[in-house]
Amino acid sequence: MIKLHDKFFKPYLKEEQILKAIEKMAAEIAKDYKDETPLFVGVLNGAFMFVADFLKAYQHPCEVSFVRLSSYQGLTSTGIVETLLDVPEEIEGKSVIILEDVVDTGRTLKQLVHLFSQTNAKEFKIATLFYKSDMYNGEYAIDYVGLEIPNNFIVGYGLDYKEQGRNLREVYQLNQADMINLVLFGKPGAGKGTQAEFLKEKYNLKHISTGDVFRYNIKNGTELGKLAKSYIDKGDLVPDEVTIDMLKDEVEQNPDAAGFIFDGFPRTDAQAEALDNFLESKDMKINATIALEADDDVLVARLLERGKSSGRSDDQDESKIRNRFDEYNQKTAPLKAYYEKQGKFHSINGTGEINEVTERLCAIIDKL
């Protein structure tokens, strides 16, 4: 095990395995291009080790150049990729083979295809050392693949975590056993959102609010957003599989999070089971579910006060508020039993000063 910044990583791929995969790629490409002089274009920063070892294995005439792209953390969900080092000049009539370190979501690949489609290259193909096929949903063919790997966060051999780990000769993957995944329960006004803000900072967690995820996808017209809206417009409930697919996207777009706080999901046994199955496929699990308990009268007063500034009609009518409480009680009771069977259900007093409630939550989390 090694530690980079605040995370632990365990050995995954040995140097010999990587070099063997590169030799195989070089042989495949040589079979197609040994009678001409291809231009290999490495993608910085991650592919620098890969390019160096690939060129050692490719014993035929060739040229080499680099491009550099940057995806900014925090904007991954928008797919914004900035070009820092543009395509090489004098590319006209040449066969270009892009050497990528890893292909996962396909966002960087899409930008690369856009860059080279504007040139007069004879043709261009994609070669990637690591390929996360389960995560890739792009429209472009991957022509040469070194190793197909699952969607685990990896470092080493040019790949980094917050710029550390690039110089490692072998590849390590994030030790998922150290991750903390929580489900927060609580009636409206119980303070789930407030507490989630403190917990995500303290434990480097990603807060996933189902309501926020729905609003983002619908507002930005994503495929899942359009699908969800089609049900909402007809007055139908959005199927569980659509909701879980949105949550999958959020998890996959945040591979460097130390865990996740699920807020507003699950709400039924079927959803809880779907969430368990998804996390298990990622070698993850829910570590604890925590309910913030508070007296109904206290919460009603809190919501009515919030309604004065929030503008939400359902925060300004006591009968509507109590109806929301009844709905919560009906839906949460089965979930409590579901997680109690797993030994993962906890409840705390959600009233008092914010920092007091935070301390109660941390007392549970620190024991996980």
Buried (B, 14 or more C-beta within 10 A) or exposed (E): EBEBEEBEBBEBBEBEBBBEBBBBBBEBBBEBBBEEEBBBBBBBBBBBBBBEBBBEBBEEEBBBBBBEBBBEEEEBBEBEBEBEEEBBEEBEEBBBBBBBBBBBBBBBBBBBBEBBEEBEBBEBBBBBBBBBEBBBEBEBEBBBBBBEBBBBBBBBBBBBBEEBBBEBEBBBBBBBEBBBBBBBBBBBBBBBBEBBBBBBEEBBBBBBBBEBBBEBBBEEEBEBBEBBBEEEEEEEEBEBEBBBBBBBBBBBBBBBBBBBBBBBBBBBEEBBEBBBEBBEEBBBBBBBBBBBBBEBEEBBBBBBEBBEEEEEEEBBBEEBBEEBBEEBEEBBEEBBEBBEEEEBBBBBEBBEEEEEBBEBBBEBBEEE
